[in-house]
Amino acid sequence: MINHTKLHKLRNDVGEDIINELIKHFINEVSQQLIQLQSYTVDIDYNQKQINDVLHILKNTTSLYGADSLFYITNANYEKGVVSEAELLEICKEISCSLESFEMLVQRG
């Protein structure tokens, strides 16, 4: 879910041209983080620190861009400190949904 109020405020702060580039960068960055998280499911116990590092980055960037549902799930799991395989898969699913929403936003202009 995209918080359009936050995104509109960011658009007003940086301008129309820059917001479009920032959103494209956000999509690219989050896509890379999704790939990282998916790779950590192989040995989830060993990768908890790396998972937490990615969640920390995600919770901050998703808050800025108004990806509220993704922010809530990453923040909650970051605060817990330990993520189960089922939780990690749910996070990855939410990332995919958020990416689709932002890609549709870019396509609409």
Backbone as CSV, one residue per row, in Angstrom:
resi,resn,N_x,N_y,N_z,CA_x,CA_y,CA_z,C_x,C_y,C_z
1,MET,0.832,-1.176,0.000,0.000,0.000,0.000,0.880,1.243,0.000
2,ILE,0.579,2.148,-0.900,1.325,3.402,-0.994,0.562,4.494,-0.261
3,ASN,1.260,5.209,0.590,0.684,6.366,1.261,0.874,7.557,0.318
4,HIS,-0.170,7.883,-0.406,-0.076,8.933,-1.419,0.159,10.314,-0.817
5,THR,-0.239,10.507,0.436,0.009,11.790,1.100,1.509,12.000,1.295
6,LYS,2.210,10.961,1.771,3.664,11.068,1.945,4.355,11.278,0.597
7,LEU,3.919,10.530,-0.397,4.530,10.633,-1.716,4.285,12.008,-2.328
8,HIS,3.095,12.553,-2.112,2.767,13.885,-2.621,3.638,14.944,-1.932
9,LYS,3.838,14.795,-0.619,4.698,15.730,0.105,6.127,15.657,-0.427
10,LEU,6.626,14.445,-0.657,7.964,14.282,-1.211,8.040,14.915,-2.598
11,ARG,7.000,14.731,-3.406,6.943,15.320,-4.748,7.011,16.849,-4.652
12,ASN,6.286,17.420,-3.710,6.315,18.868,-3.524,7.681,19.349,-3.057
13,ASP,8.342,18.535,-2.237,9.654,18.915,-1.700,10.751,18.896,-2.762
14,VAL,10.717,17.904,-3.674,11.832,17.735,-4.606,11.501,18.092,-6.057
15,GLY,10.225,18.173,-6.392,9.834,18.491,-7.764,9.476,17.257,-8.564
16,GLU,8.726,17.472,-9.631,8.188,16.384,-10.447,9.283,15.559,-11.134
17,ASP,10.248,16.215,-11.732,11.301,15.491,-12.446,12.127,14.610,-11.503
18,ILE,12.472,15.165,-10.370,13.321,14.440,-9.429,12.563,13.291,-8.773
19,ILE,11.277,13.493,-8.454,10.526,12.420,-7.795,10.457,11.180,-8.675
20,ASN,10.292,11.363,-9.968,10.235,10.209,-10.871,11.555,9.433,-10.866
21,GLU,12.665,10.138,-10.858,13.971,9.479,-10.789,14.172,8.802,-9.439
22,LEU,13.736,9.447,-8.369,13.862,8.851,-7.037,13.041,7.566,-6.925
23,ILE,11.847,7.567,-7.470,11.000,6.371,-7.416,11.640,5.240,-8.216
24,LYS,12.203,5.555,-9.370,12.894,4.519,-10.155,14.077,3.955,-9.375
25,HIS,14.811,4.825,-8.701,15.941,4.377,-7.876,15.427,3.511,-6.715
26,PHE,14.335,3.922,-6.102,13.729,3.161,-5.009,13.348,1.765,-5.483
27,ILE,12.718,1.666,-6.633,12.318,0.373,-7.189,13.548,-0.506,-7.410
28,ASN,14.589,0.058,-7.971,15.817,-0.692,-8.213,16.447,-1.174,-6.904
29,GLU,16.535,-0.281,-5.943,17.143,-0.616,-4.648,16.351,-1.711,-3.937
30,VAL,15.043,-1.561,-3.894,14.203,-2.545,-3.199,14.235,-3.889,-3.936
31,SER,14.319,-3.854,-5.254,14.436,-5.100,-6.026,15.705,-5.850,-5.657
32,GLN,16.797,-5.122,-5.501,18.061,-5.744,-5.104,17.976,-6.304,-3.683
33,GLN,17.299,-5.595,-2.809,17.148,-6.074,-1.441,16.258,-7.313,-1.388
34,LEU,15.276,-7.380,-2.267,14.431,-8.574,-2.358,15.275,-9.785,-2.753
35,ILE,16.143,-9.614,-3.726,17.027,-10.703,-4.154,17.914,-11.151,-2.994
36,GLN,18.446,-10.193,-2.259,19.282,-10.530,-1.097,18.493,-11.350,-0.087
37,LEU,17.308,-10.863,0.277,16.515,-11.559,1.290,16.135,-12.962,0.831
38,GLN,15.794,-13.101,-0.431,15.447,-14.429,-0.944,16.633,-15.388,-0.839
39,SER,17.825,-14.869,-1.039,19.009,-15.738,-0.947,19.282,-16.163,0.494
40,TYR,18.812,-15.411,1.462,19.065,-15.720,2.868,18.170,-16.831,3.408
41,THR,17.160,-17.256,2.636,16.285,-18.324,3.114,16.996,-19.670,3.149
42,VAL,18.113,-19.766,2.432,18.860,-21.029,2.375,19.356,-21.426,3.769
43,ASP,19.935,-20.499,4.490,20.428,-20.765,5.845,20.014,-19.600,6.734
44,ILE,18.745,-19.578,7.068,18.161,-18.421,7.750,18.802,-18.139,9.114
45,ASP,19.142,-19.173,9.847,19.745,-18.956,11.163,21.110,-18.278,11.042
46,TYR,21.885,-18.713,10.091,23.220,-18.143,9.868,23.127,-16.697,9.364
47,ASN,22.076,-16.372,8.618,21.954,-15.067,7.951,21.137,-14.028,8.716
48,GLN,20.847,-14.253,9.978,20.001,-13.317,10.729,20.571,-11.894,10.757
49,LYS,21.875,-11.740,10.915,22.454,-10.391,10.955,22.267,-9.688,9.610
50,GLN,22.527,-10.402,8.520,22.366,-9.820,7.201,20.892,-9.473,6.932
51,ILE,20.006,-10.335,7.361,18.569,-10.068,7.209,18.209,-8.801,7.964
52,ASN,18.679,-8.702,9.194,18.378,-7.523,10.003,18.960,-6.255,9.379
53,ASP,20.136,-6.347,8.792,20.736,-5.188,8.124,19.860,-4.710,6.969
54,VAL,19.360,-5.647,6.166,18.493,-5.292,5.036,17.174,-4.723,5.550
55,LEU,16.619,-5.323,6.592,15.364,-4.814,7.152,15.528,-3.387,7.669
56,HIS,16.680,-3.110,8.258,16.951,-1.752,8.757,16.917,-0.740,7.609
57,ILE,17.571,-1.071,6.524,17.573,-0.187,5.352,16.167,-0.038,4.791
58,LEU,15.475,-1.164,4.658,14.127,-1.136,4.099,13.164,-0.315,4.944
59,LYS,13.218,-0.451,6.245,12.266,0.279,7.082,12.465,1.783,6.946
60,ASN,13.698,2.197,6.752,13.955,3.631,6.602,13.518,4.151,5.228
61,THR,13.886,3.452,4.174,13.526,3.938,2.840,12.034,3.817,2.571
62,THR,11.417,2.746,3.053,9.982,2.591,2.796,9.179,3.658,3.526
63,SER,9.632,4.065,4.668,8.951,5.144,5.394,9.015,6.447,4.608
64,LEU,10.171,6.746,4.064,10.363,7.977,3.289,9.479,8.022,2.044
65,TYR,9.358,6.883,1.357,8.620,6.844,0.095,7.141,6.513,0.267
66,GLY,6.698,6.323,1.493,5.282,6.075,1.719,4.834,4.665,1.403
67,ALA,5.753,3.711,1.425,5.389,2.303,1.236,5.017,1.752,2.612
68,ASP,3.867,2.201,3.108,3.514,1.970,4.502,3.383,0.502,4.888
69,SER,2.716,-0.303,4.078,2.544,-1.708,4.461,3.897,-2.412,4.534
70,LEU,4.799,-2.071,3.635,6.136,-2.646,3.664,6.921,-2.109,4.864
71,PHE,6.733,-0.843,5.172,7.379,-0.281,6.363,6.945,-1.025,7.618
72,TYR,5.652,-1.239,7.772,5.148,-1.878,8.998,5.713,-3.282,9.189
73,ILE,5.741,-4.063,8.124,6.237,-5.442,8.257,7.749,-5.476,8.466
74,THR,8.489,-4.597,7.787,9.949,-4.601,7.980,10.313,-4.045,9.352
75,ASN,9.627,-3.012,9.789,9.911,-2.428,11.094,9.615,-3.422,12.217
76,ALA,8.465,-4.084,12.146,8.100,-5.053,13.183,9.116,-6.186,13.267
77,ASN,9.534,-6.691,12.121,10.491,-7.794,12.120,11.895,-7.334,12.488
78,TYR,12.259,-6.121,12.116,13.553,-5.575,12.520,13.606,-5.441,14.046
79,GLU,12.525,-4.929,14.622,12.478,-4.736,16.072,12.581,-6.071,16.821
80,LYS,12.023,-7.139,16.246,12.119,-8.466,16.874,13.544,-8.972,16.882
81,GLY,14.276,-8.671,15.822,15.677,-9.078,15.749,15.916,-10.449,15.154
82,VAL,14.931,-11.324,15.212,15.064,-12.671,14.653,13.846,-12.924,13.786
83,VAL,14.105,-13.415,12.577,13.041,-13.634,11.608,12.990,-15.113,11.249
84,SER,11.793,-15.679,11.287,11.627,-17.075,10.878,11.569,-17.150,9.354
85,GLU,11.667,-18.360,8.832,11.579,-18.533,7.380,10.215,-18.086,6.867
86,ALA,9.154,-18.423,7.581,7.802,-18.013,7.165,7.671,-16.496,7.161
87,GLU,8.232,-15.837,8.162,8.189,-14.371,8.218,8.991,-13.757,7.076
88,LEU,10.138,-14.330,6.793,10.965,-13.818,5.704,10.243,-13.965,4.365
89,LEU,9.585,-15.089,4.169,8.822,-15.281,2.929,7.666,-14.287,2.837
90,GLU,7.039,-13.981,3.959,5.956,-12.986,3.984,6.499,-11.592,3.659
91,ILE,7.672,-11.272,4.191,8.320,-9.993,3.884,8.606,-9.911,2.384
92,CYS,9.142,-10.976,1.820,9.455,-10.998,0.387,8.188,-10.835,-0.448
93,LYS,7.111,-11.442,-0.021,5.831,-11.299,-0.716,5.358,-9.847,-0.670
94,GLU,5.483,-9.215,0.486,5.071,-7.816,0.634,5.966,-6.900,-0.203
95,ILE,7.248,-7.199,-0.269,8.152,-6.411,-1.118,7.695,-6.504,-2.568
96,SER,7.382,-7.701,-3.030,6.927,-7.882,-4.415,5.660,-7.090,-4.695
97,CYS,4.716,-7.124,-3.767,3.469,-6.365,-3.941,3.733,-4.858,-3.980
98,SER,4.605,-4.399,-3.094,4.935,-2.972,-3.066,5.644,-2.546,-4.344
99,LEU,6.541,-3.392,-4.827,7.234,-3.080,-6.083,6.243,-2.952,-7.232
100,GLU,5.279,-3.859,-7.293,4.256,-3.785,-8.343,3.494,-2.468,-8.266
101,SER,3.147,-2.046,-7.066,2.415,-0.788,-6.888,3.235,0.401,-7.360
102,PHE,4.514,0.416,-7.014,5.371,1.530,-7.418,5.656,1.501,-8.922
103,GLU,5.785,0.309,-9.489,5.996,0.216,-10.938,4.765,0.717,-11.691
104,MET,3.586,0.428,-11.185,2.355,0.943,-11.803,2.295,2.452,-11.696
105,LEU,2.760,2.970,-10.587,2.793,4.417,-10.364,3.713,5.080,-11.392
106,VAL,4.865,4.491,-11.646,5.817,5.031,-12.614,5.215,4.975,-14.025
107,GLN,4.534,3.884,-14.347,3.935,3.740,-15.676,2.862,4.802,-15.924
108,ARG,2.122,5.147,-14.866,1.085,6.180,-15.001,1.680,7.579,-15.100
109,GLY,2.925,7.700,-14.620,3.598,9.007,-14.691,3.212,9.822,-13.572
